[in-house]
Amino acid sequence: MKFTKLALSLTLTWGCASALAAPPTLPGLPQQPPRQQQPQTGGDDAAPLPPPSSAAQKLYSAAKADLLQVRSLLKSGRTQSSVGSGFLVGTSNLVLTNYHVVSQFALDPDTYTGEWVDTAGQRGNIELLAVDVLHDLAVVRVNRYGTGVFNVPEKQVRLTQGQYLYSLGNPLDLGFAISEGSYNGVITRSFYDQLLFTGPINAGMSGGPSVTADGEVAGVNVSKRLDGELVSFLVPIRFAQELLQKVKPDAKPPKDFTAIVAQQLLAHQKAMIDQLLATPLTLKAMGPYEVPVRESEQMRCWGRSNVKGDKPFSVDVTNCSMETAIFVSGSLQTGQVAIQHQYMRSTGLDALRFSQLSSASFKNESFGGYKDSRLTGPTCTEQFIKNDTLPMRAVLCVKAYRKFEGLYDFSLLIGSTDDGLMNLQSRMDARGVSYENGMRASRAFLQSLARGGKK
C-alpha cells in the first residue's frame, strides 16, 4: 500500500548519535546500549470540468485572502525546493501547515529557509514556532494577519458520515484551488487518528484547510492513497488545537528543531512498544512451529505460499507490519514495527541441499550498509541459542540514528536448527526505538517462538 505526502516534491516513501561502541548482546545477556502520477490532458473535445457548487464558490471567495503557499527555499540562490499550503488562523499572524511541508528548514536551517506567498502574490519570510511530528502539523509566524475566516474552534467539530467538506490549497503549484468531497469517518489504521476524505487532494495541498459548508475548519490536508481513487486523509483539527495552545505568539523561534523532533519520536516509540507488548503476542501455527504476530488496527498480517509451484521445496510466508510510519524527512520515515515468518520445507531435496538452501536464505537478509547518512552501520551479534522448545541461530543488529540521539533501528533474525528438511526463518524490525525498548521487543519475540505446542 502506498501513500504520498502532499507537499510538492515530498513523497512519503517512508541522525546526532556518536559512533557505536561494543556490539549488542542477545536477549538474556548483559546489555550495554551502543553509543551512539502524470497529469491527464484532454484534446479539444475533452469534456469540460463541472462548475463548482455555489457553496464552494462562496467559501473560496471568502477564504482566498487567508490562504498561503508555504515554500521551502535553498538559501543559496533562494531557489524553491518544495511547496505546500497553509492558512492564517483567525486574525492572528500564525499559520497552520503540515510538518512535512516545513521539515527541510526545521531540520537543516543552515541550508533551507521558509517563505510564504498569498493569492495576491505578496510574499515574506517565515518563522517556524512549533512542530508536531507525530500528527504532521506545524505552526509558523508570518508578517501579515488573517481576516478571521479560518477560526480554529475551541471544541471538536462534529461531523456526520457523508457530510460535505471543502479542501483548499495549492495543487501541484498550479495556483490556489478548492476541491469538494465528503467525510467518511475516522481512520484508525494509522497509529494516530486521521479523517477519511473522499475528495481530490493533490501534491502541494498539504497543510491547507478542509472546512465544512459553514466554514468551520474540520481538518488539515495531509496525504492520499496512490493505489485508490479519491482516498485522501486529513489531520483532525483537535490536534491543531492542542499544538496552537502550546504556542506563544511573541515567542522567539527555536534555531534548530532537531532535539524537539527527537523528543517527540522518543515519546512515540514508547507508546508504540508499550502497545505492542501490552498483551502476549498472538501465536500462529506454521507447520510444527508456533510464531508470534500482532494483529491490530495499526498492524496487519498477510500470507502467501508457493505450495503449488514446481520447485523441490515449498515456502509459506507471513508478513505483519504497521501500515503507517512517522515522516521525519524526505529520506527518513520511522516509528514502525514489522514481523516476517518464512516456513520452508523440502519436497525433493536431500538434507545437504536443503541445508544449503536455508543457509543461503538466511545469509541473503540485509541489515543496511555503512554509507547511510542517517544511520550508523549495523553492529551485529550472532549466537546459537535455545529457548524452551526450539534451538535457533540468531542475529541481532542495531543501528544508531546520527541526528537523533537515543533512537535506534533493531533487527532480529532467527533460523531454526532443529530439523534437516524444514526450516523456520523469522525476523522482527523495530525502527526508531530506544535501546531499552528495542531489547524488550527482541526478547518478547524470541521467547514466543516455539515448536510442538505451547511451552
N, C-alpha and C positions, 0 to 999 in steps of 0.2 A: 504494500500500500504506500502510495506516495503523496506527500503533502508539499505545499510550497508556501513559504512566507511571501508576503506581497509587497515588500519594498523592492522597487525596480533594481535589478542586478543582484538581489539577495535571494537565494533559494534555501529552503530548509532541507538540506541533504543530511542531515544531522547524520607556557604555562607559568609564584616565582619560586619553584622548588629547587633546592640545591641538589647536587649530584647524589645518586643513590650510594648508600654505604654497603653494609653487609647484605647478602641475598636474603630473601624472606624464607621463613621456615614453614613447613606444612602444619596444618591444624594439629594441635596437640603437643607441639614442641614449643620451646621458649620463643617468643616473638620480639623482634625489635624493628619498628617501622623504618622503611627506607627514608633517607633524607630526601631529603627530598630531590509556450507551444507555437504556430506560425499564424499570424492573423489571416483570416479568410477574407478575400476581397472579391466582390461580385462584379460582373461585367455591367454594361449599360442597362441590361434587362433585369438586373438584380432587384428583388422586391424591396421597397423602401421600408425602413425601420418604422415600427408603430410609434405614434406620437406619445409622449409621456402623459401620464394621467394628470388631471388638474391638481390633484394633491401633490404630486411630485413637482410640478411646475411652481406651485405656491411655496413649497418647502425650499426648493433650490433658490428661488428669488430672495427669500428671506434670509437664507443662511450663507450665501456665497461670500459675503464680506468677511465672514469669520472662518473660512476655510483656508488652509495654508498648505503649500508644499513644504516638506522638511527635507533638506538636501544635505548630503554628506559630501564635502569637498576636500580634495587633496590640497593641502596647504601650499605646496609648491606649484604655482601656476593657477591655483584655485579652480581646477577642473573638476567637474562633477563625477563622483564615484558611485553614488546611489541616490535615489529619491523615493520618498514616501509621502504620506499625508499627515495632517494634524488639524486640530481645531481649538480655537480660543475658548476658554472656559468662562462663561458669564461675561462680565465687563472687566475681567482681570487681564493681565498680560501673561498669564500662564497658558501653556498649550499642552494638550494631551496627545500622545502619539504612541507608537509601539517601541519597545526597547530595541528590537532588531533593526528599526529604522535609524537609530542613533548609535548602534553598537560600535561602529568604527571609531567615532570620535570619543565615545565613552572609554574604550579600552586603549586607544592609541592617540591621545590628544596632541602628541608631538607631530603626527603625520596628517591627521584629519581635523577638520573643523566643521561646524554646522552653519547652515543658512536657511532662512525662511523666505518664501515668495508667496504673495497673496494673489487673488483672482484679478486684481487691478495691475499686477506687475511690480508692485512695491516689494522691496526686499530688505533684509537686515540680518544681523548676526544672531546666533542662538547661544543661550547659556543653559547647559544641562544641569538641572537641580536634583532630580531623583530618578531612580530606576527600580523596576520590579521585574527581575529576570524571570521569575517563576511564572508570572502571568503575562509576560511580554508587554509591559507598559513602561512609559517614561513621561516625565513632566519637564518641559523646557520653558525658559523665560525669554520673551521677545520684547522689542522696543515699540510695541503698539498694543492697543487694547481692544477687547471684544465689544460687540454691540449688545450682548446679553442674549443672543439667540440660543446658544448651547449652554443651558444651565444644567449642570450635573445635579440630579436630585439627591436630597439627603437620604431618602429611603429607596429601597429596591423597587425598580419598575416592575409592575405586574404585567405579564404577557400571557396571551392565550394562544393555543395551537392554531396556526393558520393566520394569525394576525399579521397584517402588512407592516413591513419595515422598509426604510429607505436608507441606503448606504451612500455616502458621499466621499469623494476623493479624487485622486489624480491618476486614472488608469493609464499605465504604460507611458507616463509622462506626455500624454497627448492633450491634456487640458482637463480642467475640472468637470466632473460629471456626477450624476445621481442615478442609482440603479434601484429597481424595485424588486422585492421578494417577500417571503413570508418566514415567520418564526416557527420553527418546528421542534422546539424542546431543548433541553439541556443535554449536552453530550457528556457522558461520564467515562468514556473510554480513555480520555485524557486524564492524567493524574490530577489536573486542576480543571474545574468545570469550564465548558465553553458552550456558547449558544449555536445551534444549527440554523443557518440562514440559507434558505433555498432561493438564492438570487445570485446574479453575477457580481463577483468581486475579482478584479484583476490586479496584477502586479502594479505597484505604485499607489494602490488604495489603502495599503497598510497604514493604520493609525488614524484613518478617517472615522467619523462618527456614523453610527447606524441609529436612526431615530424613528419614533412612532409617528403616526399621522398628526398627532398633537404636538410634535416637535420635541418630545422627551427623549433624551439620549438613553438608549437601551443597551448599547454595547459599542465596542471599538473593533473595526475591521482588523482581522489578523491573518487568516490563511484560507486556502481552499484545497480540495482534493483534486489531484491531477488525473485520477482514474475514474472520475464521475462527472456528471453534468449538473451544474448549479448546486454543488455541495460546498458551501462556504461556512466559515466559522467566525464567531465574534467573541471577544473577551467581555464577559458580563460587567456591567457598569459598576457593580458593587466593589470590584477590585480596584477600579479607578478612584472610587470614593475613598477607599482606605489609603491609597497612595497620596492623594491630594491632602488628606488630613495630616500627613507627616511633613508636608512642605511648608516652609516659612517663606512667603513671597519675597521678602527682602534679604533672604539668606545668601551668603557668599557661596557660589557653587564649588563643589569639590574639584580639585585639579585632575584627579585620576580616580576612576570608579573600580579599579581592579580589586581592591580589598573589599569593597561593598558587594561586588558580584560574587567574590569568593565566599563571603559570609552567607549570602543567600543560597548558594549552591550547597554549602555545608548543611544548612537547615533542611534543604530538600532531600539530600541523601539520607539524613537521619529519619525523616518521615517515611521515605521510600523503603528503607531496610526494616524499620520497625513494622511497617505494614506487611512486608514480605514475610517476616518471621513471627508475626503476631500469633499464628496458629501453625501447627506442624504442616510441612509441605505435603501435598497430596501424592500418594504413591500410585503409579500406573504400572501394569504388567506389560513387559516386553519379553516374550519368550519366558524363560525361567527367572528373569530378573525383575526387580521392582525398582522403578526410577522415580525420582521426585520431580514434581511440576508444581506450578502455581497458576491456577486459572481464576481470573477475576475480571472486573470491568476494565481494569487497566492493562491486564496481561492476558493474551490469548494464545492458545495452542493449536497447531496444525500438524497433520501427519501425512506421510506418503510412503509408498512401497514400490519396489521393483520385482515383487514376488513372481510376476508373470513374465519376467524377462528371460533371455536366452543365455544368461551368464551362469557360470558354475557356482554362483553364490547368490544369496538374496539379502536385501537390505531394507529394513524398516527405519524410518526417521520421524522423530517428533521434535518440533520446534516450538518453543514458547518465548514470547517477547512482549515487552511493553510497546504499545502502538504509537507512543509519542516520546519525545525527548525534549530536554531543555535547550533552547537556542542560546548559545553564548556568543558565537561569531560566525561569519560566513564559512569558516573552516572547522568549527567545533560545535558539536551538539553532544550533550552528556546527560547524566542523571537517569540511567536506564539499566535494566537487568534483562538478560537473555539466557535461556537454557536450551540445550540441544542434546538429544539422545539418539544414538545410532546403534541398532541391533543387527549384527551381521552374522550369518551362518553359512556354512559350506553346503552346497548341493552337488558337488562334483570335484572338490579339491581335497587332496590329502592334507594331513596336518601340517606338513612343512610348507606347502604352497599357501595354505590358508594363513599360517603364521606370518609369512612374508607379506600377504595382502593386508592383514590387520595392522602390522607394524608400519607399513607404508602409509596407511590411512592416518595413523597416529602422528607420524612424522610430518605429514603434509599440513597439519594445523599451524596457522600463523599467529604470532603474538605481537606483530608490529616490528618496525625496524628502528634503527638508531639515528635516522636523519630527520625525524619528525620535529618540527619547530615547536610543537605544542606540548609534547610529552618526552620524557627521557626514554631511552631504550629499555626494553624489558629486562628485569633481573629475575631469574627463574631458579627454582629448586625442584629437583626430581628425586622421588623416592619410591621404593616398592613398599607398600603398606597393606594392612588388612583391618577392616572394621569387624563387626561381629560375625558376618557371614560371607564376606567377599574379599578375596585378595585382589589388589589393584596396583597398577603402575600410575603414579600421579605426578603431575607437573603443575606447580603454582607459579604464575608470573605476575609481577607488579610493575606498573609504570607510574611515575610521578608527573603531575602537571607542572610545567615550568613556570607558568604565570600565576597559578592559583595554589598557594601554599596550603597543604593539608588535604589535598584531593589526589586520588589515585584511581587507576583502572586496574581491576583484578581479573585474571583469567585462570580458572582451574580446569584442567583437563585430566580425565582418568580413562584408563583402559583396563578391562577385566583380564585377569591372568589365570582363570580357573578352568578353562576348557580349551582344547586344541582345535575344535571345529566350530566354535562360535565365539563371538566377542561383543561386549558392550563397550561403546565409547561414548562418554558423556562430557559435556562442557558447560560451564557457567561463566558468564561475563557480567561483571558489575562495573559500570562506568561512572566515574565521578563520585567516589565514595571515600570516606575516611579510612585510614588503615585499620582501625578497630572494627568498623562495620564491614569492611572487606573480609576480614578474618572471620567475623561472625557468620556471614553468609557462606563462606567457604566451608566452615565446619559443619553447618547445618546441611549443606548439600552433600558433603562427603559422608556424613553419618547416616543419611537417608537411603543411600544406595544399598541394595540387598539382593540376595539370591535365596530362593527356596522358601518363600513365605515370609511372614513377619518375623522380625528379630526378637 
